[in-house]
Structures are given as C-alpha cells and as structure tokens.
Amino acid sequence: MSDLIGRLPLTALRVFEAAARLGSFKEAALELGVSTTTVSNLIRKLEHDWGCLLFIRRTRQVVLTDTGLSLSGVVWQAFDAIGREIDMHVAASRQSVAIAVGPIFGARWLAPRLARFHRAFPHITLTLQHRSRITSPIDMPTPIAVDWGRGEWPGLDSEFLFQVRYAPVLSPALAAGVVTPRDLARLPVLHQHDRSEWNAWLELAGAPGMGFAGETIIMDSNIVIQAAIAGQGAALGIFPFVADEIAAGRLVKPFALELLPTRSYHVVTRPGARRRPEIAAVCDWLLAEAASYQSAQEARAA
C-alpha cells in the first residue's frame, strides 16, 4: 500500500486533472496559480513514474491519449467524491455555494441581482466563477452552472432558465437614418464569435446575404456591447442583457423584429447536488428570478 501511495502524488494528480479538463497546460497553470513549466514538469514526472504517455504535445495545444482520457475520468471522479465529502462534513456549516457562469450572464443578469439574493439568503455565501462551455461532467467545475444550450448535458441535470432574443442595436448617432434593415449595409457591424446570428437575423428580415461597410469579430459579448455604445458599429444585441442600455438611451433598437435562437439558458447541476438545501435554494432562486423577469416583460408588453 505504501508503494501505491507513493505513486499517487496528490499535487501532480490535481495538475493532471486541471490540464485534462481544460485541454491546456497554460490554462491549468492559470487556474492553479503556478507556472506552465511546473505543470509540464509534474505531468512529465507522472508519465515517467507510471510508464505511460498521458498527453500528445502539439505546437499550440495538448491532446489526451487514450490512456490519459481514461485516467482523467477516474481522477475527476475521485476528486469530485473527495469534494462532496468535504462539503458534506467539513464545510456544511459555512453554507457556501459555488456557481459557474459566463461573462455576459454574470455581469448583466446575475450581478445586478446579488443584493436581492443576499437579503433572501444571508446565511449563504456565493462564489462566482468564470466557465467555458460545458460538454461533459468533467467540464463542470462547480455544483451549479448556468450554461447556454439546447437542454441536453449528458451526465448532468438541467432546468430551463430563460430564452434570449436577438435584435440589432446601435448608438444613437449611428441609428440616425436607419429605417429599414437594408440601411444597415452602409454601417460597420460587430460580430460575436462569427457571422451566424447576423446571417439568421438578416434572412428573417428579408435581406439574406447582405454585406456591411466593415466587420469586426469580437469574442467577448460584453466587449461587443461596449463597442456598440461607443459607436463602433451595429451589434446584434442579446436581450435581456442589453435592455438597460436601451432604457437609458445608450443604445437604440431600430427594429421590432427579433430572432429567437434554438438555444437558451439553463441551470445545470451535478447529479444529486440539489439534495443539499443550500444548492437547492440557489437553483430555486435563479429559476424564480427568471420567472419574475419574464412575467414583468409580459405585463409590460400587454
């Protein structure tokens, strides 16, 4: 048994789990607060001690080998089990709940509601973490996450939270003279990630394939909104996230036509996580806030 324990160094295993989950030695180093060289050296030592290759090193990425993929699932399950046990017996009295969210949801939907949450649940401490897209339980860094998808997360539980809508938004200066969708052709446009949402909205508006005066691709939704406010181009605004900018006059929504995407926001949890009262309370609060917002929107429209 002592020889087996010696071959299972916890620090190196934690590094391996992070690198496998993130698919990057650099991202693992940032998450763990160590250098990329430290991550690389610890994983090489694991490979040497175990006599197997865990990652294939490429120029700008690392890819798990079949052995690495198999071991990563076992290691993740082990750390998850340890975390749940600690949560149950050691941290239960602290009532601390970690939730992973994307930047635009966290900044423009959740953050303005935090004071309301703390008034309702003063005994629960929320820890907000940034997350990338969740594709499997290995990608789930916390008991709760809010993710964008079609409601299917294999190995995880999910509940519909709310639907978003897309419509063009512009600064007041750029919006002058914009009467029809084809008027947008004379303006620069801002894309988030790619042109797919703009293509879908233009087709809905009867202007499929229309070009623009200039195009900029921005990966962060919050930066897209700030660039639109600064008059750098027309953006496809995501509602409800830009509703405050419209109400304050910082942005203008020139057309009532809205695109409803096939994906929506969901509350995603690890199986059985909601058996913990504090996690159930956070999930129920998120769902209640979304339902309250939807009811207010319907009442305003009526």
Backbone bond lengths (Angstrom), bond angles and torsions (degrees), N, CA, C in turn:
res aa  C-N    CA-C-N  psi(-1)  N-CA   C-N-CA  omega(-1)  CA-C   N-CA-C  phi
1 M - - - 1.461 - - 1.527 111.23 -
2 S 1.382 118.02 -40.43 1.459 120.03 -178.75 1.525 111.15 -63.15
3 D 1.346 117.45 -37.59 1.463 120.44 177.38 1.518 111.12 -64.25
4 L 1.345 117.98 -39.69 1.460 122.48 178.71 1.519 110.51 -63.82
5 I 1.340 116.64 -44.38 1.461 120.07 179.62 1.525 110.24 -61.82
6 G 1.327 116.69 -38.69 1.451 120.23 179.17 1.510 113.28 -63.59
7 R 1.313 116.70 -23.97 1.472 120.81 179.46 1.531 111.93 -92.18
8 L 1.325 117.37 3.76 1.464 121.26 179.90 1.529 109.89 -122.32
9 P 1.330 118.85 65.26 1.469 121.27 179.37 1.526 110.45 -67.71
10 L 1.324 117.19 122.03 1.462 120.85 -172.80 1.525 112.10 -64.73
11 T 1.338 117.97 -38.18 1.461 119.62 -179.48 1.523 110.99 -62.09
12 A 1.322 116.25 -46.55 1.457 119.91 179.86 1.521 111.38 -65.23
13 L 1.327 117.00 -37.42 1.463 120.22 178.23 1.524 111.07 -65.44
14 R 1.331 116.79 -38.46 1.471 119.90 177.57 1.524 110.12 -64.02
15 V 1.335 116.22 -40.67 1.462 120.42 177.37 1.524 110.36 -63.96
16 F 1.327 117.13 -44.31 1.466 121.02 179.32 1.525 110.76 -61.32
17 E 1.336 117.91 -43.12 1.462 121.42 -179.68 1.518 110.95 -61.00
18 A 1.336 117.39 -43.67 1.461 120.93 -179.41 1.528 110.92 -66.76
19 A 1.337 117.22 -44.15 1.469 120.44 -179.69 1.518 111.19 -64.86
20 A 1.332 117.08 -38.72 1.469 120.57 179.00 1.522 110.91 -67.53
21 R 1.332 117.19 -41.18 1.461 121.51 -177.82 1.532 111.17 -69.47
22 L 1.335 116.84 -39.77 1.456 121.39 -175.87 1.528 113.00 -90.61
23 G 1.333 116.66 -15.61 1.463 119.71 -179.26 1.514 113.58 66.62
24 S 1.335 116.28 27.15 1.471 119.82 -175.45 1.520 109.63 -160.70
25 F 1.344 116.61 130.02 1.456 119.85 174.43 1.534 110.01 -68.32
26 K 1.338 116.65 -37.10 1.460 120.40 -179.41 1.519 111.56 -64.74
27 E 1.341 116.84 -46.33 1.468 120.06 179.62 1.525 110.86 -65.16
28 A 1.331 117.31 -37.71 1.465 120.35 177.26 1.525 110.66 -63.06
29 A 1.339 116.23 -40.99 1.462 120.20 178.71 1.528 110.91 -62.68
30 L 1.343 117.01 -42.62 1.465 120.32 178.78 1.519 111.17 -63.49
31 E 1.324 117.22 -41.61 1.465 120.25 -179.43 1.526 111.68 -65.44
32 L 1.338 116.80 -39.04 1.468 121.16 -174.11 1.526 112.86 -91.48
33 G 1.342 117.02 -8.62 1.455 119.79 178.65 1.518 113.47 74.01
34 V 1.329 117.39 33.33 1.463 121.94 177.23 1.520 108.00 -127.40
35 S 1.323 117.07 178.02 1.458 120.72 179.96 1.527 110.78 -83.95
36 T 1.329 115.22 156.47 1.465 120.00 176.11 1.521 110.77 -61.47
37 T 1.333 116.57 -34.63 1.469 120.68 178.17 1.524 110.74 -63.08
38 T 1.344 117.05 -40.09 1.455 120.58 177.67 1.521 111.35 -61.20
39 V 1.344 115.71 -44.83 1.463 119.62 178.11 1.523 110.50 -59.83
40 S 1.324 116.81 -48.42 1.458 121.12 -178.39 1.530 111.68 -61.20
41 N 1.338 116.57 -43.18 1.467 120.21 -178.61 1.520 112.17 -66.11
42 L 1.335 117.14 -41.48 1.465 120.18 -179.75 1.521 111.38 -65.64
43 I 1.337 116.20 -38.95 1.464 118.82 179.67 1.528 110.45 -70.65
44 R 1.331 117.70 -38.28 1.471 119.94 175.45 1.534 111.06 -61.83
45 K 1.341 116.73 -36.98 1.467 119.64 178.19 1.527 110.64 -66.49
46 L 1.349 116.53 -40.36 1.462 119.06 175.81 1.525 110.65 -59.84
47 E 1.322 115.69 -45.72 1.466 119.74 -179.63 1.530 111.20 -61.51
48 H 1.329 116.31 -39.58 1.467 120.25 178.67 1.525 110.94 -67.30
49 D 1.344 116.14 -46.97 1.472 119.84 -177.32 1.521 111.81 -66.36
50 W 1.318 116.59 -36.18 1.466 119.82 -177.57 1.523 112.98 -90.32
51 G 1.321 116.64 -13.56 1.449 120.16 178.53 1.522 114.11 69.30
52 C 1.333 116.20 35.86 1.476 119.70 178.90 1.527 109.18 -149.32
53 L 1.326 115.62 155.47 1.459 121.56 178.52 1.522 109.12 -90.72
54 L 1.339 116.86 125.30 1.466 121.93 -178.32 1.525 112.43 -96.20
55 F 1.339 116.80 -34.46 1.466 121.45 -177.63 1.525 110.06 -130.65
56 I 1.326 115.43 147.17 1.454 121.90 166.57 1.524 106.72 -96.63
57 R 1.342 117.48 120.07 1.464 121.63 -178.21 1.521 109.25 -87.02
58 R 1.330 115.70 124.68 1.455 121.26 173.29 1.529 108.77 -117.63
59 T 1.335 116.83 177.12 1.462 120.00 -172.20 1.519 112.47 -58.09
60 R 1.331 117.62 -47.44 1.464 120.78 -175.85 1.522 113.60 -121.48
61 Q 1.330 117.88 11.15 1.449 119.42 179.97 1.526 110.38 -157.84
62 V 1.306 114.71 164.66 1.458 121.12 173.02 1.523 107.71 -122.84
63 V 1.328 116.18 144.62 1.458 121.61 -177.11 1.521 108.38 -128.40
64 L 1.320 116.78 132.94 1.457 120.83 178.64 1.523 110.99 -64.63
65 T 1.319 116.25 137.70 1.456 120.43 168.52 1.527 108.31 -75.76
66 D 1.317 117.76 172.94 1.466 120.32 176.92 1.526 110.45 -59.24
67 T 1.327 116.19 -40.72 1.471 120.11 177.65 1.525 110.32 -64.19
68 G 1.340 116.20 -45.38 1.460 119.88 179.14 1.512 112.41 -61.36
69 L 1.351 117.00 -40.30 1.455 120.72 179.45 1.514 110.73 -63.61
70 S 1.322 116.67 -44.03 1.460 120.56 179.66 1.519 111.44 -63.53
71 L 1.341 116.54 -45.76 1.460 120.32 -179.40 1.522 112.04 -67.73
72 S 1.344 117.51 -34.14 1.463 119.64 -178.42 1.523 111.28 -63.05
73 G 1.344 116.82 -38.05 1.455 119.57 178.22 1.513 111.69 -64.36
74 V 1.328 117.35 -41.57 1.465 121.39 178.81 1.518 110.91 -65.70
75 V 1.348 116.03 -44.42 1.462 120.23 -179.12 1.528 110.51 -64.16
76 W 1.356 116.74 -43.11 1.463 119.46 179.08 1.523 110.78 -60.48
77 Q 1.338 117.20 -44.25 1.465 120.49 179.74 1.521 110.88 -61.67
78 A 1.328 116.81 -38.87 1.463 120.23 -179.72 1.531 111.00 -65.57
79 F 1.349 116.98 -47.81 1.461 119.49 178.81 1.526 111.26 -64.62
80 D 1.326 116.68 -36.82 1.459 119.96 178.39 1.519 110.71 -63.55
81 A 1.345 116.94 -42.60 1.460 120.78 178.86 1.525 111.07 -64.00
82 I 1.347 116.38 -41.05 1.465 119.84 177.43 1.521 110.26 -63.10
83 G 1.346 116.84 -43.34 1.462 120.59 179.67 1.516 112.50 -62.08
84 R 1.339 116.26 -42.40 1.464 119.21 179.35 1.520 111.21 -64.55
85 E 1.330 116.79 -39.68 1.467 120.46 179.82 1.524 110.78 -65.01
86 I 1.344 115.53 -41.77 1.466 118.79 177.88 1.519 110.57 -64.76
87 D 1.332 116.33 -43.55 1.461 119.86 178.51 1.520 110.88 -58.42
88 M 1.331 116.29 -39.91 1.459 120.68 -175.43 1.521 112.14 -71.04
89 H 1.359 116.85 -41.75 1.459 119.25 -169.96 1.524 114.63 -105.17
90 V 1.337 116.80 -30.74 1.461 118.91 -174.24 1.521 111.98 -101.40
91 A 1.342 115.79 -46.38 1.460 119.53 -172.51 1.519 113.43 -97.15
92 A 1.334 117.74 2.47 1.464 120.07 -174.72 1.519 112.08 -58.12
93 S 1.346 116.66 -37.83 1.463 119.08 -176.31 1.520 112.01 -70.22
94 R 1.337 117.79 -20.83 1.459 120.35 -176.88 1.526 112.16 -81.78
95 Q 1.343 117.35 -19.81 1.464 121.29 178.97 1.526 111.51 52.36
96 S 1.322 115.49 50.46 1.458 120.72 179.10 1.528 109.40 -100.97
97 V 1.325 116.48 134.29 1.467 121.44 -178.02 1.518 109.10 -128.85
98 A 1.326 116.18 126.69 1.467 121.72 176.48 1.522 108.90 -99.09
99 I 1.322 115.53 136.84 1.463 121.37 179.56 1.525 108.31 -133.76
100 A 1.318 116.94 132.90 1.465 122.38 -179.97 1.523 109.56 -100.41
101 V 1.322 116.62 130.78 1.467 121.35 -177.56 1.525 109.78 -139.54
102 G 1.314 116.77 158.76 1.453 122.34 173.55 1.519 110.33 -79.66
103 P 1.334 117.97 163.98 1.468 120.58 -173.34 1.517 114.67 -64.32
104 I 1.343 118.80 -41.22 1.463 118.51 -176.78 1.520 110.67 -74.35
105 F 1.328 118.17 -39.24 1.469 120.28 176.78 1.527 109.90 -63.96
106 G 1.338 116.38 -45.22 1.457 119.45 -178.57 1.517 112.78 -63.86
107 A 1.340 116.70 -43.87 1.464 120.37 -174.85 1.518 112.77 -76.86
108 R 1.345 117.63 -37.91 1.462 120.03 -167.99 1.519 114.47 -109.65
109 W 1.317 117.99 -9.45 1.472 119.05 176.65 1.520 111.40 -120.80
110 L 1.332 116.74 -48.63 1.464 118.85 -174.61 1.526 112.64 -80.14
111 A 1.328 117.82 -46.66 1.470 120.32 -175.68 1.535 113.45 -55.43
112 P 1.347 119.83 -43.56 1.467 118.57 179.50 1.531 114.02 -66.07
113 R 1.335 117.98 -11.70 1.460 121.60 -178.17 1.526 113.80 -104.52
114 L 1.347 117.41 0.52 1.462 119.93 -174.16 1.521 112.86 -63.73
115 A 1.328 117.48 -38.65 1.470 119.24 179.45 1.526 110.24 -61.42
116 R 1.331 116.45 -39.07 1.465 120.49 178.50 1.535 110.67 -64.86
117 F 1.334 116.22 -38.88 1.470 119.13 177.74 1.527 110.59 -63.13
118 H 1.334 117.18 -46.03 1.463 120.06 -175.93 1.523 112.01 -68.14
119 R 1.335 117.26 -29.29 1.468 118.87 174.17 1.524 110.60 -67.26
120 A 1.331 116.55 -37.21 1.465 120.73 -178.66 1.525 111.80 -77.67
121 F 1.338 117.20 -33.83 1.465 121.00 -175.26 1.532 110.37 -133.69
122 P 1.322 117.95 70.42 1.472 120.12 -177.53 1.524 113.57 -64.85
123 H 1.333 117.73 -18.11 1.466 121.30 -178.06 1.527 112.80 -88.33
124 I 1.341 117.80 -3.27 1.470 121.00 -178.44 1.527 109.43 -109.25
125 T 1.332 115.87 126.94 1.458 122.14 175.16 1.525 108.65 -98.45
126 L 1.325 116.67 120.30 1.458 121.06 178.19 1.533 110.02 -90.94
127 T 1.323 116.00 135.81 1.458 122.12 171.54 1.523 107.67 -117.26
128 L 1.342 116.38 114.48 1.463 120.97 -178.41 1.523 109.38 -94.41
129 Q 1.334 115.86 129.76 1.450 121.61 178.38 1.522 109.94 -122.53
130 H 1.336 115.58 144.44 1.459 119.69 172.90 1.523 108.65 -76.62
131 R 1.319 117.17 145.19 1.459 120.57 179.40 1.522 110.42 -140.23
132 S 1.316 114.28 153.06 1.459 119.86 169.38 1.519 107.40 -90.23
133 R 1.325 117.46 179.85 1.458 120.87 -178.08 1.517 111.16 -60.41
134 I 1.340 115.72 142.52 1.467 122.09 -179.56 1.519 109.07 -97.17
135 T 1.331 116.35 122.60 1.465 120.52 178.81 1.518 112.55 -118.16
136 S 1.337 117.62 -13.20 1.460 121.13 179.95 1.521 108.54 -160.69
137 P 1.339 118.51 168.22 1.467 120.29 178.00 1.527 113.15 -56.79
138 I 1.337 118.10 -27.88 1.461 120.45 179.54 1.524 110.59 -64.48
139 D 1.351 117.55 -28.74 1.470 121.68 -179.66 1.524 112.60 -81.15
140 M 1.326 118.00 -3.52 1.462 122.24 -173.35 1.527 109.14 -88.93
141 P 1.332 119.20 100.03 1.459 120.58 -174.11 1.524 113.96 -82.24
142 T 1.319 117.40 -13.37 1.459 122.28 -173.79 1.531 109.57 -138.98
143 P 1.352 118.34 166.23 1.465 119.23 178.22 1.528 113.41 -63.96
144 I 1.351 116.83 -28.36 1.467 122.05 -178.50 1.522 108.64 -128.00
145 A 1.320 116.20 142.27 1.459 121.29 171.65 1.523 107.88 -142.28
146 V 1.313 116.21 154.38 1.462 121.41 169.96 1.519 105.82 -112.46
147 D 1.326 116.53 118.49 1.458 120.44 -175.28 1.521 110.39 -131.11
148 W 1.312 113.77 166.28 1.469 123.90 -172.98 1.525 107.54 -110.52
149 G 1.327 117.87 120.25 1.459 119.58 -178.66 1.513 111.89 -177.62
150 R 1.323 114.20 -163.91 1.470 120.61 -176.53 1.536 112.52 -99.25
151 G 1.315 117.11 10.63 1.460 120.34 176.52 1.508 114.34 93.78
152 E 1.336 117.72 7.63 1.461 120.52 -178.34 1.524 109.63 -119.77
153 W 1.317 116.15 109.40 1.453 123.07 175.39 1.534 107.04 -127.26
154 P 1.332 118.25 93.59 1.472 120.96 -176.28 1.521 112.23 -54.31
155 G 1.334 115.44 130.46 1.452 120.73 179.41 1.509 114.44 84.14
156 L 1.341 117.69 0.80 1.456 122.11 179.74 1.522 109.61 -130.83
157 D 1.337 116.69 160.81 1.461 122.06 175.93 1.527 108.96 -98.28
158 S 1.323 117.47 147.06 1.467 119.96 179.58 1.525 110.44 -146.61
159 E 1.331 114.78 150.59 1.466 122.63 174.74 1.524 108.59 -134.74
160 F 1.325 116.02 138.33 1.460 121.60 177.89 1.517 110.09 -59.68
161 L 1.344 116.22 133.70 1.462 120.83 178.58 1.526 110.50 -105.99
162 F 1.331 117.97 -63.44 1.459 119.77 174.29 1.519 110.60 -162.86
163 Q 1.328 113.98 159.99 1.466 122.93 177.88 1.520 109.04 -94.73
164 V 1.315 117.33 142.37 1.463 120.42 173.37 1.520 109.23 -103.44
165 R 1.333 116.05 167.52 1.458 122.16 179.17 1.525 107.80 -135.56
166 Y 1.323 116.30 146.84 1.461 121.83 179.33 1.523 109.83 -111.50
167 A 1.333 116.26 138.02 1.466 122.40 172.67 1.528 108.09 -157.59
168 P 1.332 117.70 146.91 1.468 119.68 179.69 1.533 111.71 -61.82
169 V 1.334 114.98 141.41 1.468 121.85 174.37 1.518 108.10 -134.39
170 L 1.336 116.09 146.61 1.463 122.10 -177.37 1.521 109.30 -143.04
171 S 1.310 115.66 160.99 1.457 119.77 170.33 1.527 108.18 -67.67
172 P 1.335 118.67 154.62 1.474 120.42 179.25 1.528 113.06 -54.97
173 A 1.339 117.46 -36.20 1.471 119.87 -179.15 1.525 111.05 -66.60
174 L 1.332 117.59 -43.92 1.460 120.57 -179.69 1.524 111.42 -70.67
175 A 1.330 116.93 -29.47 1.469 120.65 -175.67 1.525 112.57 -72.00
176 A 1.318 117.14 -17.48 1.472 119.85 -179.70 1.525 109.88 -60.57
177 G 1.305 116.72 122.99 1.457 121.68 178.64 1.510 114.94 88.35
178 V 1.336 117.45 -2.31 1.467 120.58 176.68 1.531 107.99 -86.39
179 V 1.333 116.29 106.90 1.473 121.91 -176.59 1.519 110.90 -112.84
180 T 1.315 117.39 -40.04 1.465 121.72 -179.73 1.527 108.89 -121.60
181 P 1.334 117.50 161.14 1.471 119.49 178.30 1.514 113.37 -55.03
182 R 1.332 118.61 -33.23 1.472 120.30 -178.66 1.527 112.20 -69.35
183 D 1.335 117.58 -16.99 1.466 119.73 175.37 1.529 111.43 -66.87
184 L 1.341 117.03 -19.97 1.462 119.97 179.16 1.521 111.96 -67.82
185 A 1.343 117.52 -18.71 1.466 121.08 -176.65 1.527 112.62 -62.10
186 R 1.333 117.31 -24.62 1.470 119.25 -178.34 1.530 112.08 -87.00
187 L 1.342 117.00 1.31 1.466 120.76 -176.20 1.529 111.11 -110.90
188 P 1.336 117.53 156.12 1.465 119.71 168.13 1.523 109.12 -71.30
189 V 1.307 116.23 154.13 1.456 120.36 -177.38 1.529 109.32 -128.41
190 L 1.334 115.68 149.47 1.462 122.79 178.79 1.523 109.02 -111.07
191 H 1.317 116.39 127.40 1.459 121.90 177.96 1.520 109.91 -106.71
192 Q 1.323 116.30 144.41 1.455 120.27 168.46 1.526 107.96 -101.30
193 H 1.312 116.75 116.04 1.474 125.24 179.69 1.535 112.28 71.00
194 D 1.336 117.42 -60.18 1.466 119.44 -177.75 1.535 108.22 -154.30
195 R 1.340 116.90 -171.52 1.467 121.76 -173.55 1.531 112.58 -94.30
196 S 1.341 118.29 4.34 1.462 120.61 -169.32 1.526 113.07 -61.83
197 E 1.346 117.69 -44.73 1.465 118.81 -178.49 1.526 111.64 -67.79
198 W 1.347 116.76 -40.48 1.465 118.98 176.83 1.527 110.60 -61.88
199 N 1.326 117.33 -42.91 1.468 120.27 178.31 1.519 111.47 -57.96
200 A 1.334 116.19 -43.03 1.464 120.64 -178.72 1.525 110.69 -66.63
201 W 1.361 117.35 -41.36 1.469 119.22 179.97 1.529 110.43 -67.59
202 L 1.333 118.15 -42.55 1.463 120.99 179.62 1.525 111.74 -61.57
203 E 1.312 116.82 -39.04 1.464 119.38 177.31 1.524 110.52 -64.56
204 L 1.351 115.96 -41.16 1.463 120.42 177.38 1.524 110.63 -62.94
205 A 1.339 116.82 -33.01 1.466 122.01 -177.57 1.522 112.96 -85.40
206 G 1.327 116.94 0.41 1.463 120.05 179.23 1.506 114.40 81.36
207 A 1.333 117.11 21.73 1.473 120.73 178.65 1.521 109.70 -130.99
208 P 1.333 118.71 54.80 1.466 120.38 -175.68 1.525 112.15 -63.59
209 G 1.336 115.05 139.23 1.460 120.54 176.55 1.506 115.76 73.72
210 M 1.324 118.63 7.99 1.462 121.00 -178.28 1.526 111.15 -64.37
211 G 1.334 116.41 138.56 1.450 120.96 177.78 1.517 111.75 -92.04
212 F 1.328 115.38 173.15 1.457 121.30 -179.55 1.521 109.63 -128.18
213 A 1.333 115.99 167.47 1.458 120.92 -178.71 1.522 112.15 -67.77
214 G 1.297 116.61 -26.33 1.468 122.48 178.68 1.511 108.60 -169.40
215 E 1.325 117.28 156.83 1.461 120.65 -176.84 1.521 110.16 -138.22
216 T 1.342 115.31 138.40 1.463 122.22 175.19 1.524 108.01 -129.66
217 I 1.319 116.36 132.12 1.467 121.43 177.72 1.521 108.09 -101.98
218 I 1.334 116.48 125.25 1.463 122.83 -179.13 1.527 107.86 -125.42
219 M 1.335 117.23 132.40 1.462 120.50 -174.33 1.534 113.31 -84.63
220 D 1.320 118.12 -21.59 1.462 121.93 -176.16 1.530 109.72 -102.65
221 S 1.324 117.01 123.48 1.468 121.78 -177.06 1.517 112.26 -61.99
222 N 1.332 117.88 -37.14 1.460 119.98 179.44 1.524 111.50 -64.93
223 I 1.328 116.95 -36.16 1.466 120.19 178.19 1.524 110.57 -69.06
224 V 1.331 116.96 -35.83 1.467 120.35 175.88 1.527 109.96 -57.75
225 I 1.317 116.59 -46.23 1.459 120.75 -178.39 1.533 110.53 -63.92
226 Q 1.337 116.83 -45.02 1.465 119.69 -179.62 1.519 111.44 -63.91
227 A 1.336 117.14 -37.89 1.467 120.24 178.26 1.525 110.88 -65.52
228 A 1.340 116.41 -37.98 1.467 119.82 178.15 1.528 110.65 -65.85
229 I 1.336 117.03 -42.38 1.467 120.99 177.93 1.528 110.35 -60.67
230 A 1.337 116.11 -36.47 1.466 120.99 -179.13 1.524 112.79 -78.47
231 G 1.342 116.89 1.86 1.459 120.24 176.69 1.513 114.53 78.87
232 Q 1.346 117.33 23.47 1.453 120.88 -177.72 1.526 113.58 -83.98
233 G 1.324 117.20 -6.61 1.451 120.09 178.65 1.512 111.44 159.00
234 A 1.342 115.42 172.06 1.457 121.07 174.70 1.518 108.33 -82.16
235 A 1.317 116.59 136.83 1.462 121.37 178.61 1.518 109.14 -119.82
236 L 1.308 115.95 154.94 1.456 120.19 172.90 1.519 106.68 -88.24
237 G 1.338 115.46 98.37 1.453 120.44 -174.81 1.513 112.08 -69.23
238 I 1.337 115.75 141.45 1.460 121.88 177.62 1.525 107.42 -100.86
239 F 1.321 115.48 116.08 1.460 120.28 178.21 1.529 108.26 -99.62
240 P 1.341 118.24 134.93 1.469 128.31 20.07 1.523 116.04 -90.93
241 F 1.325 119.60 5.73 1.462 120.08 -170.17 1.524 114.26 -68.32
242 V 1.333 119.06 -22.29 1.470 120.42 179.04 1.531 111.91 -107.95
243 A 1.321 117.07 10.34 1.470 120.38 -177.18 1.532 111.86 -60.17
244 D 1.334 117.87 -38.83 1.465 120.54 -179.27 1.530 111.17 -66.27
245 E 1.336 117.15 -36.97 1.466 120.30 178.89 1.526 110.97 -66.36
246 I 1.325 117.00 -37.03 1.468 120.71 177.00 1.531 109.83 -66.82
247 A 1.344 116.26 -46.30 1.471 120.59 -178.69 1.523 111.61 -62.15
248 A 1.342 116.97 -34.51 1.461 120.52 -178.10 1.524 112.35 -85.43
249 G 1.326 117.94 -5.98 1.464 120.78 179.33 1.517 114.59 82.49
250 R 1.332 117.27 7.03 1.465 119.46 178.18 1.530 110.98 -74.31
251 L 1.321 116.12 -26.64 1.458 122.15 175.74 1.519 109.22 -131.72
252 V 1.319 115.81 156.84 1.461 122.40 178.79 1.527 108.28 -121.40
253 K 1.320 115.55 137.24 1.462 121.41 174.83 1.533 106.95 -106.84
254 P 1.358 118.89 99.10 1.463 120.46 -170.86 1.531 114.46 -77.71
255 F 1.344 117.89 -17.30 1.464 120.12 -175.82 1.523 110.92 -127.46
256 A 1.331 115.24 141.22 1.465 119.74 177.79 1.533 111.74 -77.35
257 L 1.330 116.72 -20.23 1.460 121.11 -176.51 1.529 110.66 -63.22
258 E 1.349 116.20 127.11 1.455 121.53 -177.50 1.522 110.66 -125.79
259 L 1.305 115.58 143.27 1.463 122.41 176.42 1.520 108.95 -97.38
260 L 1.333 116.53 127.13 1.463 121.60 175.46 1.524 108.30 -100.22
261 P 1.329 118.68 110.72 1.462 120.07 -179.01 1.528 111.26 -71.87
262 T 1.315 115.77 164.49 1.464 120.10 -179.76 1.524 111.15 -77.71
263 R 1.333 117.37 -17.68 1.457 120.47 179.25 1.524 110.53 -100.89
264 S 1.318 115.62 160.35 1.457 121.13 -178.71 1.533 108.70 -150.44
265 Y 1.319 116.26 174.99 1.462 120.85 -179.77 1.526 110.71 -86.50
266 H 1.327 115.30 139.98 1.458 122.41 -179.80 1.529 109.59 -135.10
267 V 1.325 115.27 151.72 1.459 121.50 169.72 1.527 106.63 -90.47
268 V 1.324 115.93 120.19 1.465 121.90 -176.34 1.527 108.54 -112.21
269 T 1.326 117.01 133.38 1.460 121.35 -179.56 1.523 110.55 -134.22
270 R 1.309 114.98 155.21 1.458 119.84 172.36 1.535 108.96 -68.61
271 P 1.323 117.97 149.21 1.468 120.06 179.50 1.530 111.09 -56.44
272 G 1.320 115.33 130.04 1.464 120.74 177.98 1.507 114.51 80.85
273 A 1.344 118.50 -4.38 1.470 120.07 -176.39 1.524 112.11 -61.94
274 R 1.331 116.28 -33.33 1.468 118.86 -175.92 1.524 113.15 -73.69
275 R 1.322 117.24 -1.52 1.472 118.49 172.52 1.526 111.12 -69.47
276 R 1.347 116.37 -22.20 1.460 118.77 174.10 1.533 108.73 -78.26
277 P 1.335 118.38 124.84 1.469 121.00 -174.74 1.520 114.11 -56.30
278 E 1.344 117.57 -38.85 1.461 119.34 -177.59 1.531 111.46 -69.30
279 I 1.328 117.29 -34.03 1.466 120.12 177.67 1.527 109.79 -71.38
280 A 1.325 116.49 -41.54 1.464 119.78 176.10 1.523 110.42 -60.47
281 A 1.335 116.88 -39.01 1.471 120.53 -179.62 1.526 110.88 -63.90
282 V 1.329 117.92 -43.23 1.470 121.14 179.37 1.529 110.48 -64.38
283 C 1.333 116.93 -45.81 1.471 120.58 179.63 1.528 110.99 -60.85
284 D 1.327 116.18 -46.59 1.469 119.87 -178.82 1.523 110.68 -64.09
285 W 1.344 116.59 -37.06 1.466 119.49 178.67 1.524 110.68 -65.05
286 L 1.327 117.71 -44.41 1.466 120.91 178.23 1.527 110.87 -57.88
287 L 1.328 116.40 -46.17 1.462 120.95 -178.80 1.524 110.84 -65.20
288 A 1.341 117.11 -40.09 1.463 120.94 179.79 1.528 111.17 -66.85
289 E 1.343 117.50 -40.05 1.462 121.01 177.49 1.524 111.21 -62.59
290 A 1.332 116.21 -41.61 1.461 119.84 179.19 1.522 111.15 -65.75
291 A 1.345 116.61 -41.23 1.463 120.17 178.97 1.521 111.02 -65.93
292 S 1.341 116.94 -38.40 1.457 120.80 178.84 1.527 110.98 -65.21
293 Y 1.342 116.39 -41.85 1.461 120.11 178.30 1.530 110.42 -62.98
294 Q 1.336 116.56 -44.28 1.455 120.27 -179.44 1.526 111.23 -62.03
295 S 1.327 117.20 -41.77 1.467 121.10 178.75 1.525 111.12 -63.00
296 A 1.348 116.39 -40.64 1.465 120.35 178.69 1.521 110.98 -64.46
297 Q 1.340 117.05 -39.08 1.446 120.48 179.02 1.530 111.19 -66.09
298 E 1.317 117.04 -41.51 1.458 120.70 179.83 1.524 110.95 -66.07
299 A 1.342 116.16 -38.95 1.469 120.20 178.42 1.519 110.87 -65.67
300 R 1.348 116.91 -38.83 1.456 121.13 -179.65 1.540 109.87 -67.14
301 A 1.348 115.25 -39.86 1.465 119.16 179.51 1.516 111.88 -66.38
302 A 1.336 116.50 -35.78 1.468 120.52 -179.96 1.516 110.78 -70.38
